């Protein structure tokens, strides 16, 4: 009696990540290429394709660790987590968590945060180009309503915080980047990742700005978010921070 389709699919998925299932072989059509060899070829192709997709999504991680290390890292990640969506740009959401727990990368404590930044840039790049909030949109709102106004960031925007200067690490890792060593003790980085017209980019935020943005992401109105910014940095100025973020076109248009 042939196995149930669900069992056959589970065995095939396990085969792809290196867990051989002998009971699968009789159900694979073979001709000049034996069934077990056909499975190995398919496994190699899938592993290579997924590894290439991860390299495209996490180029800074690859630049930092080198091709051989990244190949092993990607292979081990693929063995633990196969795609659940047909779009490879959506594959790798759990990569930074995997990197954080990856034994061979233990000596690179900033690597998981760099992976988070690479992923955020990937998400922002593929986000829809929605309309952005402009200064003119606020002119029709009564002044007394502004403190209670709730603003959302653009689709794909993300706030990435790290105890390491991952912005400097990122820039140094780009083609043509500085060869000078980055001082890992240089301090924390809070980065706002945004979609641009034809790419994605990030800007560094001050502590108060980061707390302000984090509060907005949590759904707080401007007045509450401003308090969060002031608590994080006594020098935080709402007008200055808001004008900067508005100039960066960081906010989605009002609904």
Secondary structure as GFF3:
##gff-version 3
##sequence-region A 1 255
A	DSSP	alpha_helix	5	16	.	.	.	ID=ss1
A	DSSP	alpha_helix	22	25	.	.	.	ID=ss2
A	DSSP	alpha_helix	35	57	.	.	.	ID=ss3
A	DSSP	alpha_helix	59	65	.	.	.	ID=ss4
A	DSSP	alpha_helix	67	80	.	.	.	ID=ss5
A	DSSP	three_ten_helix	88	90	.	.	.	ID=ss6
A	DSSP	alpha_helix	95	100	.	.	.	ID=ss7
A	DSSP	three_ten_helix	103	105	.	.	.	ID=ss8
A	DSSP	alpha_helix	111	125	.	.	.	ID=ss9
A	DSSP	alpha_helix	135	138	.	.	.	ID=ss10
A	DSSP	alpha_helix	143	146	.	.	.	ID=ss11
A	DSSP	beta_strand	158	162	.	.	.	ID=ss12
A	DSSP	alpha_helix	166	173	.	.	.	ID=ss13
A	DSSP	beta_strand	189	195	.	.	.	ID=ss14
A	DSSP	beta_strand	200	204	.	.	.	ID=ss15
A	DSSP	alpha_helix	207	217	.	.	.	ID=ss16
A	DSSP	alpha_helix	222	232	.	.	.	ID=ss17
A	DSSP	alpha_helix	238	247	.	.	.	ID=ss18
###
